[in-house]
Amino acid sequence: MDVLIVQSDIVWLDPAENLLRLDAMLERDIAVARPGGGEETGGGNPDLIVLPEMFSTGFCVDAAAASAAAGQVAGWMRRTAVRYVAAVAGTVAVEEGGRYYNRFYFVRPDGAPTFMTNGTCLPSGERTGRTLPGRSG
């Protein structure tokens, strides 16, 4: 299995800019599978792309702001997995039921996502020690 571990310079609370930067980095370093066969030249093709924790926003004490683009970020992960025919893994701040979580997404090469929600609730964006059961989906 070939794994690409991504280290990026994250722009604080700017998911759009962070996704643009990641797109440019991946475009430069990975060959892109093209419809009808063949690949455009680039680096090697990984089986798995591992992104930094909270790669779209950086760690943040404002969980509501960090989670605002969670749907956009999850969609980007699905498109990226399909584009590079590689699994993509990373965490995203999400809001669920008025609570905020650091959710780990694993997106298969076909774009199908699975996730594991960290059991620690982040009501104000800080780890409070209040632990809730983790769950997957």
C-alpha positions in Angstrom: 0.0 0.0 0.0 1.3 3.4 -1.0 0.4 6.2 1.6 0.8 9.9 1.0 0.9 11.8 4.4 0.2 15.4 3.7 1.7 18.2 5.8 0.3 21.6 4.9 0.5 25.2 6.1 -3.1 25.6 7.4 -4.7 29.1 7.1 -6.6 29.7 10.3 -10.4 29.3 9.9 -10.3 29.6 6.1 -11.6 26.3 4.6 -11.8 27.6 1.1 -8.2 28.7 1.0 -7.0 25.5 2.7 -8.8 23.3 0.1 -7.4 25.4 -2.8 -3.9 24.9 -1.3 -4.4 21.2 -0.9 -5.8 20.9 -4.4 -2.6 22.6 -5.8 -0.4 20.4 -3.6 -2.1 17.2 -4.7 -2.2 18.2 -8.3 1.5 18.7 -8.3 2.4 15.5 -6.5 -0.1 12.9 -7.7 -0.9 11.6 -11.2 -4.6 12.2 -12.0 -6.6 9.3 -13.4 -8.3 10.5 -16.6 -11.7 9.2 -18.0 -11.1 6.7 -20.8 -7.8 5.5 -19.3 -4.4 6.9 -18.9 -3.0 9.4 -16.4 -1.6 12.8 -16.5 1.9 12.9 -15.3 2.7 13.8 -11.7 4.1 11.9 -8.8 3.2 8.4 -7.8 -0.4 7.3 -7.1 -1.1 6.6 -3.5 -3.7 4.2 -2.2 -4.3 6.4 0.8 -4.0 10.2 1.3 -3.8 11.1 5.0 -4.6 14.8 5.8 -3.6 16.7 8.9 -6.0 16.8 11.8 -8.6 19.6 11.3 -6.9 20.3 7.9 -9.6 22.7 6.7 -9.5 25.1 9.6 -6.7 24.3 12.0 -7.4 23.8 15.7 -9.8 26.5 16.9 -11.6 27.6 20.1 -14.6 28.7 18.0 -16.1 25.3 17.2 -19.1 26.9 15.5 -16.9 28.8 13.1 -14.7 25.8 12.4 -17.8 23.6 11.7 -19.5 26.0 9.4 -18.0 24.5 6.2 -18.2 20.8 7.3 -20.4 19.8 4.4 -18.2 21.6 1.8 -15.1 19.9 3.3 -16.7 16.5 3.3 -17.7 17.0 -0.4 -14.2 18.0 -1.2 -12.9 14.8 0.4 -15.3 12.7 -1.7 -14.3 14.5 -5.0 -10.6 14.2 -4.2 -10.9 10.4 -3.5 -12.7 9.8 -6.8 -10.3 12.1 -8.7 -7.1 10.4 -7.5 -8.7 6.9 -7.1 -7.4 6.8 -3.5 -8.9 6.7 -0.1 -8.8 10.1 1.8 -8.6 10.4 5.6 -8.8 13.4 7.8 -10.8 15.1 10.6 -13.3 17.9 10.3 -15.1 19.9 13.0 -18.8 19.2 12.8 -22.0 20.3 14.6 -24.5 17.8 15.6 -27.5 18.4 17.9 -26.0 21.7 19.1 -22.7 20.0 20.0 -19.4 20.2 18.2 -17.2 17.2 17.4 -13.9 16.5 15.7 -15.1 13.9 13.2 -12.7 11.5 11.4 -13.7 10.8 7.8 -12.4 7.9 5.7 -13.5 8.2 2.1 -13.0 5.3 -0.2 -11.7 5.7 -3.7 -15.3 5.4 -5.0 -16.2 8.5 -2.9 -18.2 6.6 -0.3 -17.6 8.1 3.1 -17.5 6.5 6.5 -16.8 8.3 9.7 -16.0 8.0 13.4 -17.1 10.8 15.7 -14.7 11.5 18.5 -16.4 10.7 21.8 -15.2 14.0 23.3 -17.8 16.7 23.0 -16.5 20.2 22.2 -19.3 22.5 23.2 -17.2 25.6 23.1 -14.4 24.3 20.9 -12.3 23.3 23.9 -11.8 19.8 25.2 -13.8 19.9 28.4 -13.2 16.4 29.7 -16.9 15.6 29.1 -16.8 12.4 27.2 -19.6 11.0 25.2 -19.6 7.6 23.4 -18.0 7.7 20.0 -19.9 6.3 17.1 -19.4 5.5 13.5 -21.5 5.8 10.4 
